[in-house]
Amino acid sequence: MSLLEIRSITKNFGAIHALQGVDLDVARGEAVGLMGDNGAGKSTLMKIVAGNFLPTSGKIRIEGNSVEFHKPIDAREAGVEIVYQDLALCDNLTAGANVFLGRELKKRAGPFSMLDYAAMYRRAGELFTELRSETRPRDLVRQMSGGQRQAVAIARTRLSDPKLVLMDEPTAAISVRQVKEVLALIHQLKDTGHAVILVSHRMPDVFEVCDRVAVLRRGAKVADKRISETTPEEVTGLIIGAIEAA
Amino acid sequence: MTNSKQSQEDHAAIDESITSRQEVSGFGAILRTQPFWVFLALVALGLVMSFVSDAFMTERNMFNITRNMAFFGIMALGMSAVICTAGIDLSVGSLVGLTGIVTGLIMQAGYGIELGFLGCMLVATAVGLVNGILIAYLRMPPFVVTLGMLSIVVSLARVVSNNQMIYQFGPDQDLFEWIGGESVLGVPNVVWILIVLTAAFWWVWRFTTWGRWVIAIGGNAHAAKLAGIPVERIVVSVYVVCSLCAGLSAFLFVGYTGSVTNGMGFTWELTVIAATVIGGANLMGGIVFALGAPIGAALIELIRNSLLLAGIPALWQQFFVGLFLILAVLLEQIRNRGGK
């Protein structure tokens, strides 16, 4: 049984049909590359699965149970974490504070409960070490490089040990070495039984870590193939429409 | 071999020195805050004044300065929260008038100080809620909403008071005037309240999720929303907190002066916002210091007091407050440029 089942999802924004009946399955320990040109509907699909907005029609099931995500928090509680393309970090807070944003650790101090800085910085430090990132929990995000910000955004998803991790262009705008680190992390997520959806424009990344690749074009899925049964050339053809469907 | 090891260590050292520059902790962090520099200006001005005027360092004058600044300091604590979310509240000055009148009317009618205080706080809460809901849920600009509210509240104060002055506060008049006007251990009661509130806000900003979330919203409201923070509710609560601070200040001020007219608090919002910004708040949001509010309010009061003692006509007062406001923001700009 698939961990995530997406069934005939459509999404209209007024007259614009962003998604037109998309199906997609992801199993445990599987990484699926989601590709397509700008405006093909990749981000819209991700935002629906992450609970940013409801689909116009269609169903999402997680572990066989029908789910309806009205808010991002609903998706998170169902075990879905997302790394946003714009990383969605607060520049004025430290890396550690960003990792724990919205789910801060607290301890008791007499009648009060207070933020547990020591525990949060320790855990954030462990997560950065796991990611082999040099990011330091007490540094302000404002002063960080693209790769370090990426590590913060990815560390956020690791807090809750999610079932499914959505990654929206995680390797855009970071250094070659850090791309390798992110890809290594995706391998690690797969090995520990997590499902991953990787939205990316970078063909080599998708072919390195993904088991399957799904291609969207103008809001419809035009291909869903095992990586071993396709080639970058074929996928490129599907994305730009030179190949109608496969 | 030794050579390469050597160079590796050098690189490690360079890496360390580059990255450690970003560390935010300890005394270095204090040096980089606006309130610290304004505090230095405060001390410097105080030193100069102690030479210029013999009356400056007297206990009586210190008592007056700290008491006068406390009313604005309390309001600036609340304003800091609003400005931290990149908002503004222009209605606090006129709200001082309305809540003062409401307190006066309730106590004049003989209902006692508890009900007077409760009524004062309820009116403040209501105004804060309306401001907050319009701003957070209807996404109206804070400037426009609170400017409108300023006008509405001024008018309400005139209507409710029927344009009369109130100077009799029923059975609890003595207690009421003691709270606002007297002192304990040589320190005015209102200053004690400012100290306690500043400590409370320091705790809130540093150790509570509410404080953390307000700062996060000021930094990136979109990210805060995606992280599951109830942004709208928090923003509403921030405007309520700001209004409550104004209400409390009004309650104390009426007790201090022993009378209230509906013109009380008029244009105070300008002084409060100036104190908040001088104290290190950034109108772009995301920055807040609990200590900034009393320090900013103290500087403004000190300027006023210094001009008085130095024999400069009071007409110049606003000029120097404005000058310091601009200088404070300029200072922040320069420090930010140097820090990057």
Interface residues (C-beta under 8 A of the other chain):
Chain A: N52 K71 P72 I73 R76 Y84 A88 L89 C90 D91 N92 L93 T94 A97 L101 G102 R103 E104 K106 A109 F112 M114 L115 E134 R136 R138 D139 L140 Q143 R156
Chain B: T19 Q22 E23 V24 S25 W203 R206 F207 T208 T209 R212 W213 I215 A216 G218 G219 N220 H222 A223 A224 K225 L226 A227 G228 I229 G286 I287
